Amino acid sequence: MESQRSILIIGLLLVSFLLWIEYQEANAPQPVQAPVSATQTLDNQASQGIPSSIPTATSIETSSPSLDVPTDIQDNQVIAAPVAAALNSSRYIDITTDTLHVTIDLVGGDVVQADLIKFPVTLGADDSYQLLSPQDATLYVAQSGLVGKDGPDTAGRPQYIASAETFAMDGQNQLRVPLTWQSAEGLKVTKTFIFDSNSHTATVEFDIENNTSNALQMQQFAQLKQTLNEQSGGSMFMPTFRGAAYGTQEDQYEKLPFGDIEDEALRIATIGGWVGMLEHYFVSAWVPPQEQTNTVYSRILQNTAIVGYLGETTLINSGETQTIASELYMGPKDQATLAQLAKGLDLTVDYGFLWWLAQPLFDLLKLIQSFVINWGVAIIVITLIVKGAMYWLTKKQYESMAKMRNLAPKMQQLKDRYGEDKQKMSQAMMEMYKKEKVNPMGGCFPLLLQMPIFLALYWVLLESVELRHAPFVLWINDLSVPDPFFVLPILTGASMFLLQRLQPMTIQDPLQQKLLQYMPVAMSIFFFFFPAGLVLYWLISNLVTLVQAKIIYASMEKRGIKSK
């Protein structure tokens, strides 16, 4: 098979792959957005970030025989102003660590805002990236509490009390923020947020002190709630996922698009597990006790998507104190950290169906970067390693294509001899291939083996948060966004043109000739929208291929095999 046709196949496969992704995004089921009245109760004020609902007893399949969960959590049916307009009131407390700036609502003790201090919104910006948000248009909050027969969140959200309005880590290794609530009957709950330095994980502990005369039963719940309002997302060239996800003992990682939640509410009982909300580089996730049986659930409520879990029933006898806890992660998709929190949580760094290939490539890329201290240089080095490892495939591909070109005169003779008799023509061709020891698929097969490598590296360079705002050299100060001056795309197009010129045009079909001629131009335009890191990989790959081709052709000429 001619090398030009192989290049054409690469381009068409890539474009087809990207168009398929865009088609999937464009045709995914969209959730119905219900209007929200300004006079609804706190439960229905989903656009205000106020706690709403958790699963009903009839909506959850669980092994617990005494499951008793209320239909709704309502804050005494009080109509509240939007959270965004009142974050500075005494109802909210601010917490600052070395990695997070968090706002907590004392009604329920929910996290209604989380800013990632070490991740600016844009390169060089002073504002931190806001992951959780109480704003109407971008509502995204993390809620937790105690429900069940005697849980304080069953009848209405408890009003916690804090010792101060602001808390700061101030160089400590750990910051503890206790919130307390006590009922008239003697039940006391201390909800403590525990933050460690250099961490995006908060441990949420419930210390339940039963000073009543009766044994009490309750269950821990935690959920993430996010608006369905359209927000900026990916494109054909940078497809990204915004939605929910969960993990169970059987399925370590499952995406849960908002449209799927609307179609069917999730109800799964599992040992351990986790729930999360995903976006391009960041994730929030609740991780329950991994040794217990938890029920993972989801639902759509008043233009918001909810994903959460419900824990086992805890019995607290009179005079006893028990502690139950969970972990809340709010931060970047750091695979090492996420893997330690829960099984499968690291798969939220979604490398697609080639994750098994992409993860080792990422580990190698990260190892190289630890030596060269530059992600752009690391991309160059890993490209050299990958192309070097695949040299034998490239050699087979080019040699096979050269042998096929050398058989072109004999192929024409067979066409002249057998004319329209396709059966005899096919038999004669197979005999010729066998006699000349040529595999007609020898040029395509090595090419197909190399495509998964490219696609895996594509996802690595697209999904890895480590490349966000990572500089290379000169004008390229962020490898996760397109080259601002289009230098890399133009150079990549030029390298493709040189690869074409390396061999004479052998394709006779005029349409294929035009497609091949304009392929470098079309690919350069595509590369205008690609992350600079990915274009850098392709450019270096093309340059290495040029050098390898020269070496292979020289070797072939010495062995008497015509290369042109």
Secondary structure, DSSP 8 states (H G I E B T S, - for coil): --HHHHHHHHHHHHHHHHHHHHHHHHTS---------TT--GGG-GGGT-------TTS---S-TT----S---STT-----GGG-TTSTTEEEEE-SSEEEEEETBTTEEEEEEEEEEESSTT-SSEEEEEB-SSTT-EEEEEEEESSS-TTTTS--B-EES-SEEE-TT-SEEEEEEEEE-TTSEEEEEEEEEETT--EEEEEEEEEE-SSS-EEEEEEEEEEEE-S------SSS----EEEEE-SS-S-EEE-HHHHHHS--EEEEES-EEEEE-SSEEEEEE--TTSEEEEEEEEETTEEEEEEEEEEEEE-TT-EEEEEEEEEEEE--HHHHHHHSTTGGGGS--GGGHHHHHHHHHHHHHHHHHH--HHHHHHHHHHHHHHHTHHHHHHHHHHHHHHHHTHHHHHHHHHHHTT-HHHHHHHHHHHHHHHT--TTTTTHHHHHHHHHHHHHHHHHHH-GGGTT---STT---TTS--TT-HHHHHHHHHHHHHHHTS------HHHHHHHHHHHHHHHHHHTTS-HHHHHHHHHHHHHHHHHHHHHHHHHHHTT----
